Amino acid sequence: MNGNDNHRHLAMRWLLRIAVACSLVAFLLSVAAVVWVVRSASTWSPLGPYAIQNVESSERITVPLPGAAVGSGADVQASVPVVRLGQPMPVSGTKCPSETVIVHGTTRWTSVQPPGSTFVGGDGTAKRAAGCVEFRFRNRIPDDVARWATEQYAAGLTPVMTLGGCEIPTDDEHGEGASLCWQTEPFAILPAEG
């Protein structure tokens, strides 16, 4: 064996090692992709579906709303419940988990009219028993939402919002499951009655 043959032999061994390493990486990536697809396709999903939650108010007002807010293509005049600043906002909604779970949830307040503002609400954890239960909540309007609504009202606008949130189920067997979001019907926020 001369020097060139020796050099060629070493180069071939390095190329073989690189080819084996690349094949191994490709195989591992393929296995990871299959596991991800199978796991994604079978994500544990014990929550919902969630219907639109009702804002319980005896007072209503008719306001112009973007059609998308009420499931229409065109802007509409809609009757919405009124929530007064300084008063709790009563909401009812039915939740039907298929099994007992712990849920971790977050909330957000989103402006519908005028559109474009979102305010982060709270977060929390609760245990939900299997089956349908109607929940009743008394939500406090956050200070930043109250300030925004007051500014809109002072500018001659009727502020309309929704309250929504997302929940993630967890348990010891499945770990974290598929997130499911809920939302209230649109509601107007008006100054306290004086």
C-alpha positions in Angstrom: 0.0 0.0 0.0 1.5 3.3 -1.0 0.8 6.8 0.6 -2.0 7.6 -1.9 -3.8 4.3 -1.2 -3.5 4.9 2.6 -4.9 8.4 2.2 -7.7 7.2 0.0 -8.5 4.4 2.5 -8.7 6.9 5.5 -10.9 9.2 3.4 -13.3 6.4 2.6 -13.5 5.4 6.3 -14.3 9.0 7.2 -16.9 9.2 4.5 -18.5 5.9 5.7 -18.6 7.2 9.3 -20.2 10.5 8.1 -22.8 8.5 6.1 -23.6 6.2 9.0 -23.9 9.2 11.4 -26.2 11.0 8.9 -28.3 7.9 8.5 -28.6 7.5 12.2 -29.7 11.2 12.6 -32.2 10.8 9.8 -33.6 7.6 11.4 -33.9 9.3 14.9 -35.6 12.3 13.3 -38.1 10.0 11.5 -38.9 8.2 14.8 -39.4 11.5 16.6 -41.7 12.7 13.8 -43.8 9.5 13.9 -44.1 9.8 17.7 -45.1 13.4 17.5 -47.7 12.7 14.8 -49.2 9.8 16.8 -49.2 11.8 20.0 -50.7 14.9 18.3 -53.5 12.8 16.7 -54.5 11.3 20.0 -54.3 14.3 22.3 -56.4 13.7 25.4 -59.4 16.0 25.2 -61.9 15.6 28.1 -63.3 19.1 28.0 -66.2 20.6 26.1 -67.5 21.6 23.8 -68.2 24.9 25.5 -71.3 26.9 24.5 -71.3 30.7 24.6 -71.7 31.8 28.2 -74.6 34.1 29.2 -74.2 37.4 30.9 -77.1 37.6 33.4 -78.5 41.1 33.3 -82.1 42.3 33.2 -80.9 45.5 31.5 -80.2 45.4 27.7 -79.2 47.9 25.1 -79.1 47.9 21.3 -75.7 48.6 19.9 -74.0 48.4 16.5 -71.6 45.4 16.3 -69.2 44.1 13.7 -70.9 41.1 12.0 -68.0 38.8 13.1 -68.9 39.4 16.7 -72.4 37.8 16.2 -71.5 35.2 13.5 -72.7 37.4 10.6 -70.9 38.7 7.6 -72.4 42.2 7.9 -72.5 44.7 10.7 -75.7 44.5 12.8 -77.7 46.2 15.5 -77.7 43.8 18.4 -79.4 43.7 21.8 -76.7 43.0 24.4 -76.8 42.7 28.2 -75.5 45.7 30.2 -72.9 45.5 33.0 -72.6 48.5 35.2 -69.2 49.7 36.5 -68.8 49.0 40.2 -71.1 46.0 40.0 -70.1 42.3 39.7 -70.8 40.8 36.3 -72.9 37.6 36.7 -72.2 34.9 34.1 -73.6 31.4 33.7 -72.3 28.6 31.5 -72.4 24.9 31.3 -69.3 22.8 31.2 -69.3 19.0 30.5 -66.0 17.2 31.0 -66.1 13.6 30.1 -64.2 12.6 33.2 -63.0 14.2 36.5 -60.1 16.5 35.8 -58.1 19.4 37.2 -58.2 22.4 34.9 -55.8 25.3 34.8 -57.4 28.4 33.2 -56.7 32.0 32.2 -59.1 34.8 31.3 -59.0 37.8 29.0 -61.4 40.7 28.3 -61.6 41.6 24.6 -63.2 44.7 23.1 -65.8 44.2 20.4 -66.8 47.8 19.9 -64.6 49.6 19.4 -62.4 46.6 18.5 -58.7 46.2 19.2 -58.2 46.1 22.9 -57.4 43.0 25.0 -56.8 42.9 28.8 -55.4 39.9 30.6 -57.6 38.7 33.4 -56.8 36.2 36.1 -55.8 32.6 36.2 -56.6 29.7 38.4 -57.0 26.0 39.0 -60.2 24.1 39.7 -61.3 20.5 39.9 -64.2 19.5 37.6 -66.3 16.4 38.1 -67.4 14.3 35.1 -70.7 15.3 33.6 -72.5 18.6 32.8 -72.7 21.3 35.5 -74.0 24.8 35.1 -71.6 27.2 36.7 -72.5 30.7 37.9 -69.7 33.2 38.2 -69.6 36.8 39.6 -66.8 38.5 37.8 -65.2 41.7 39.0 -64.4 44.2 36.2 -60.7 44.7 36.4 -59.5 48.3 36.9 -57.8 48.6 33.5 -61.0 47.4 31.8 -63.0 49.9 33.8 -60.6 52.8 32.8 -60.8 51.8 29.2 -64.7 51.6 29.3 -64.9 55.0 31.0 -62.6 56.5 28.3 -64.8 55.0 25.5 -68.0 56.2 27.2 -66.6 59.7 27.7 -65.7 59.8 23.9 -69.4 59.1 23.1 -69.0 55.4 22.4 -70.8 52.5 24.0 -68.0 50.0 24.9 -68.9 46.4 24.2 -66.7 43.5 25.3 -66.5 39.7 25.7 -64.9 37.8 28.5 -63.2 34.7 27.5 -60.6 32.2 28.6 -58.9 28.9 27.9 -58.6 25.9 30.1 -56.1 23.0 30.0 -57.0 19.7 31.6 -54.5 17.7 33.6 -54.5 14.4 35.4 -51.9 11.8 36.6 -52.6 9.4 33.7 -52.6 11.7 30.7 -50.6 14.7 31.9 -51.6 17.8 30.1 -54.5 17.6 27.6 -56.0 19.7 24.8 -56.8 23.3 25.6 -60.4 24.4 25.2 -61.5 28.0 25.1 -64.8 29.6 26.2 -66.4 33.0 25.7 -69.3 35.1 26.9 -71.9 36.8 24.7 -71.0 40.4 23.9 -72.0 42.8 26.7 -72.0 46.6 27.1 -70.1 48.2 30.0 -71.9 51.4 31.2 -71.3 53.8 34.1 -72.8 53.0 37.5 -76.4 54.2 37.9 -76.4 57.4 39.9 
